[in-house]
Amino acid sequence: MEKKTALAALAALGQDTRLEVFRLLVRAGPDGVPAGEIATRLGTIQNTTSAHLKVLDHAGLIHAERDGRIVRYVADMAGFCDLLAYLMEDCCNGNPELCRPVIRAVTCNC
């Protein structure tokens, strides 16, 4: 991952509503959540939510999937893993055992 891409992803997650959207989509897993339902669940205005979804999409953290007339948003776990790998790339100054607790905390049996 390039530094510019990492900065875009971090900036996208650095806003309260976008962070909540991303966490909602991570919890939803590969089925994702329809765009309108995201706004309803978070109690946000639909057009504002749409703008936040666009920012997250451009940052490579989510993507849209068309299901007939419904647009579902899904967390892009590959993009998220790339961000985590970028952040941890020089981790622990050559002492990988120091990173194991972090790695265990962010991995799951998805």
C-alpha positions in Angstrom: 0.0 0.0 0.0 1.2 3.5 -0.8 1.4 6.2 1.8 -1.2 8.3 -0.1 -3.7 5.4 0.0 -3.1 4.8 3.7 -3.7 8.4 4.4 -6.9 8.4 2.5 -8.1 5.4 4.5 -7.1 6.8 7.8 -8.8 10.2 6.9 -12.0 8.3 5.9 -12.0 6.5 9.3 -11.2 9.6 11.2 -14.7 10.9 11.0 -17.3 9.7 13.5 -20.1 8.7 11.1 -17.8 7.0 8.6 -16.2 5.0 11.4 -19.6 3.9 12.5 -20.6 3.0 8.9 -17.4 0.9 8.5 -17.9 -0.9 11.8 -21.5 -1.7 10.9 -20.4 -3.1 7.6 -17.6 -5.2 9.3 -20.2 -6.6 11.7 -22.5 -7.4 8.7 -19.9 -9.5 7.0 -20.0 -10.5 3.4 -23.8 -10.0 3.1 -23.3 -6.3 3.6 -26.1 -3.8 4.3 -28.4 -2.0 1.8 -27.6 1.8 1.6 -30.9 2.9 2.9 -30.7 0.6 5.9 -27.3 1.9 6.8 -28.8 5.4 7.3 -31.8 4.0 9.2 -29.6 1.9 11.6 -27.3 4.8 12.3 -30.0 7.4 12.5 -28.4 9.6 9.8 -29.8 11.5 6.9 -29.7 9.4 3.7 -28.0 11.8 1.4 -25.3 12.6 4.0 -24.8 8.8 4.5 -24.4 8.5 0.7 -21.6 11.1 0.8 -19.9 9.2 3.6 -20.2 5.9 1.7 -18.5 7.5 -1.3 -15.6 8.6 0.8 -15.2 5.1 2.3 -15.4 3.6 -1.2 -12.8 5.9 -2.6 -10.5 5.0 0.3 -10.8 1.3 -0.6 -12.5 0.3 2.7 -15.9 -0.6 1.3 -17.5 -1.4 -2.0 -21.0 -1.5 -3.5 -22.7 -4.5 -4.8 -25.9 -4.3 -6.9 -28.6 -6.8 -5.9 -31.3 -6.1 -8.4 -32.5 -2.5 -7.6 -30.8 -2.6 -4.2 -27.3 -1.4 -3.7 -25.5 -3.2 -0.8 -22.4 -1.9 0.8 -19.8 -4.4 2.0 -16.6 -3.8 4.0 -13.6 -4.4 1.8 -11.6 -6.6 4.1 -8.7 -6.9 1.7 -8.4 -3.1 1.7 -8.6 -3.0 5.5 -6.0 -5.8 5.8 -3.7 -3.8 3.4 -4.1 -0.8 5.7 -3.3 -2.8 8.8 -0.3 -4.4 7.1 1.0 -0.9 6.1 0.6 0.3 9.6 2.4 -2.7 11.0 5.0 -3.1 8.3 7.9 -1.9 10.4 6.4 -3.0 13.7 8.4 -3.9 16.7 11.9 -3.0 15.5 12.7 -6.6 14.5 11.0 -8.2 17.5 7.9 -9.9 15.9 7.0 -11.4 19.2 6.0 -8.0 20.4 3.4 -7.8 17.6 1.7 -11.1 18.3 -0.9 -9.7 20.7 -1.9 -7.1 18.1 -2.1 -9.7 15.4 -4.2 -12.0 17.5 -6.5 -9.1 18.3 -7.2 -8.2 14.7 -7.5 -11.7 13.2 -10.6 -13.7 13.3 -12.0 -16.9 12.0 -14.1 -15.2 9.3 
